[in-house]
């Protein structure tokens, strides 16, 4: 039981990368061929690789949530614009038809 304790703390040290460092390493490796998997496996310990992958996954999930919110907002704004345009067009048509009737009525009289 005592022997397992140092391994756990050593693994914890491996995954302790600062947020900025982890992001920078993830960006650096992502530009390499194949996503930098081979280079990452040679340069980083498993705990560090796991920390980078987890952080990238969390950021991707956050982007998906944000993109979905943006999409829903744009859908609702588009629907409002279409409704407004349709109402304005219908009102303009009604106004034109009533003016046209008035002109024809005046011409007949």
N, C-alpha and C positions, 0 to 999 in steps of 0.2 A: 504494500500500500504506500509506503514511503517513496518507493522508486517511481511511482506514477506521477507524483506531485511535480517534480522538475520537468517532466515531459509536457505536462499541461501548461506550465508557465512558459516553457520554451515555445510551445505552439502559439500561445497567446502573444508572445513577443513577435513571432513571425507575421502575425496578421495585423500588428499594430503599425499601420502606415497612416501618416496624416492624410486627411481628406484631400488636400491639395496635391500631395505626392502621389496618392493613389490615382487621382484623376489624371494627373500628368503622365504617369506610367501607362494608364489605360489608353490615353490618346496616342501616346508614342507607339505602343504595341499595335494599335488598331490600324496604323498606316502601313505596317509591314505586310508582306504577302501572307495570305492565310490568316489574317487577323493577329499575327505575331505569336501564335500559340507555341511554336517551337522556341522562339527567342525567350518568351516568358517562362517556359518550363526550364530553360537552362539558366536563367538569371535570377529567378525568384523561387523562394521556398513555397511549398504547397499552401501554407496558411496565407501567405502574401497574395498568391494568385487567387485564392478563394475570396479574399477581401476585395480585390479589384473587381472580380466578376460579380460579387454581390452588390457592390456599389454601382457598377454599371447597370445591373439589372434593376436596382431601385430607381436610378435616374431614368431608365427607359420607361418603367411603369408610371413614374410621375409625369413624363412627357405624354404618355398615352392618355392619362386622365386629363391633363391640360388641353390636349388636342381635342378630346371628346367634348369638353366643356365649350371650347371655342367653336366647334362644329355645331353644337346645339344652339349656341348664341346666334351664329350666322344664319342658321335655319329659321329661327324665330324672327330675326330682323328682316330676312328676305320675305317671309310670309307677311309681315307687317307692311313692307314696302309694296308688295303685290296687292294686298288688300286696299291700301291707300290709293294706289294707281287705279285699280278697278273702280273704286268708289268715285274718284275724281272723273274718270272717263265716263261712267254712267251718268253722273250729275251734268257733265258737259253735254252729253247726248240729249238728255232731257231738256236742258236749257235751249239747245239748238232747235229741237223739235217744237218746243213751245214758241220760240221766236219765229220759226218758219210758219207755223199755223197763224200767228198774228199777222205776218206779212201777207199771206194768202187771203186771210179774212179781210184785210185792208184793201187788197187789190180787187177783190170781188165786190166790195161795197162801193 
